[in-house]
Each structure stands twice: as C-alpha cells, then as structure tokens.
Amino acid sequence: MAITYEPIANITLTDASSSIVFGSIPNTWTDLRVVLVNKGGTAGCRLQFNSDTATNYSTISLIGTGSSAASARATSGDRISLEYYGMDASIPSMYTADIFSYAGSTYKTVLGTAAEDFNGSGSTSVRVGLWRSTAAITGLRLFTVGTAFQSGTTATLIGIKAA
C-alpha cells in the first residue's frame, strides 16, 4: 500500500495572532496532519474542529520532562490541548496532530505530539484526542490561551492518502 502526503495549505504569520484557521478542507484525503512550529509566546496550543466550542472533546496524555513522567486525562473539554507546559517565549516548539478518517461519519480521533525545549528543561508528550462528532471535518483552528503565536510561526496542513 502506497501512502502519499500532499501539502494542502501553509500559513506563516507576519504578525502575532491568537489563532490560525484552515477552512474549506475538502474530503479528498484519508487523513490529515497538522504541523505547527511556534516561534515564541508563552501560551499553550489548542485545537478545535468546525468552529465547535462545545464540550465535545477528550484527551489522554503521556508526558516526559527528562526528570519525571506524568499522565493526564481531560473529558468533556472544549478543545484538544497539544502541549503540556506551554510554549517558551524565545525557543521554538513543535506540535503535530494526525487526524484519522476526518471525512468519515464516526467520531474523530487525533494523535498529537509536542516537543517543547526550554533550553535544558521542557517536555515531550504524546496525546490521543477524541472529537465526539460524526460530522466531516471541513475546518480546524489552532489557538492559544494567553500570549499569541508570534510572527514567524508556521502551520502546515497536509493531506494523507492511502492508495
């Protein structure tokens, strides 16, 4: 089975912004991947689908800091959090979210990763998220709570097709 990755859209911020939105996502691919490279700011990165701000999201996380490990669970949330500590004001951090069967008629699952190096501290984490909706994902929003994503932050939406 061949798997292809096709860039759908890339956004590079020229000014600070509290959100990055990908809209009008067609049902052309099997799965989606979002890659965010944050250039600063001290807030965490969150994910929502189709402008849904209701409590339809759940997340289970495994976190490692280099000196400790932890797990966390959030149910009936209004977003999927992609970070553990949040983002550093001066050191880039990277987040990914793989969204499976995004155009299907079942609940949507997300596998997220975060790499947050705070120059010797920070964390890496992996999380599984669930959006309890059977609607096809046609839009997604990455957003912060607190300080905005800074200029130079990039977000890329990639379509994945299994052939």
N, C-alpha and C positions, 0 to 999 in steps of 0.2 A: 504494500500500500504506500503510495507516494503522498507526502504531506507538503503543501505549498503555503508559504507565508506571503501575503500581499499587503503592502502599506496602503491603508485607506486614507488616513489624514495625519498630518503632523502640525502641531501648534507650538511655536516658540514665543514666549511672552516678551514684549518690548517694554512693558510697564508692569508694575506689581498688580496682582489680581487675586481675589479670594476664590475664584473658581475657573475651571477650564471645562468647556462643554463640547461634546461631539454629538451632533444631531443628524437626523435623517440617515440613520445607518440602515442600508438595505439588507435583505435576508440572503445575500449571495454566498456567504461562507458557512462553515460548520460551527466554528468557534471564533472568539475574539481574544486578542491580547492587547492590554494597555500597558505602556511603559512610560513612567514619569521619572525624569531626572530633575530634581529640585535644586535650585541654585542658592537657596537660603531661606530665611524665615524660620520662625520658631513654633509654628503650629503643626498639628498633625494633618495627615492626608486622609480624606474620606471619599466614599464612592456611593453614588445613587443612580438608579435607572429610571428612565422615562418620567422624570420630574416627580417621582414618588417619594414623598416626605413622611408617609405614614409609618407606623411601627411594623413593617413587613420584612425586616432584615434580622439575621442572626449570624454570629461569628464565633468560631473557636480558634484560639491562637496558641502557638508554642513559641517561646521567646528565649533567646540566649544572649547574655551580656558579656561573656568572657569570664565572668566570675560567678555567675548564677544562672539558673534556668527557672522558667516560670510558665504557667499556662493560664489562660483566661477564657471566659465564656461570656457572651452577651446575647441575650434573646430579646425579641420584641424591640429592636432598635430602629432608628430612623435612617441608618446608613450602615455600610460596611467600612470599618476602620482598617486602613492599610499599614498603620505604623504602631509602634509600641511606645517609644519615648517621645516621638515628635521629631521635628526637623531642626537641625542646627542652623544658627544664623549665618554661619560663614563657610560651612563644609557641605558640599553636595551630598545628597542622599538619593537612593534609587528605589523605586517601587514598581512591582509588576502585578497585574491582575489577569489571570486567564479565566475567561467566561465561557462555560461549556454550553453547547446547544442553545445559544442565545435566541434563536428564532423559533425554537420548539414550543410546544404547548404544555410543558411541565415547569415546575419550579426551577429557577436558575441557580446553578452552583458556581462559585468563584474560588479559585486557588490563588491566594495573594502571597507575595514575598516583600520583605523590606530589608534594606541594607542601610543602616544609619551609623556611620562612623563619626564620632565626635572627637577625632584626633586622640585616639587611645582609649576612649570609652565608647558608649553607644550600644547598639544591639543589632542582631539579625533576627528575623522572625518569619514564620510561615503561618498562614491562617486559611481556614476554609470558611467561606461565607455562603449564605443562602438568602436569596430573594424569593419570598413566598408570593409569587405571581406567575400566572400561566401566560401572560402577555409576552409577545416577542419584544426583545429589546431593540428599540429604534433610536434611543438616545442615552447618553451617560454623562454624568457630571462628576468631576474630581473637584473637591473643595476643601478649604481649610476652616478651622475654627480658631480664631485669633489672628495672628500675623498672616499676611497674604503670601502667596507664591511670589517670588521675586523675579525681576527682569532676567531673562536668560534661561528660565525654567522651560523645559521641553516636555511635551506629551505626544506620544505616538500611538495611534490606533492601528492595529494590524488584524487583517482577516486571515483565518486559518481554514484551509480546505483539505479534507482527506479525500483522495481520489483512488 
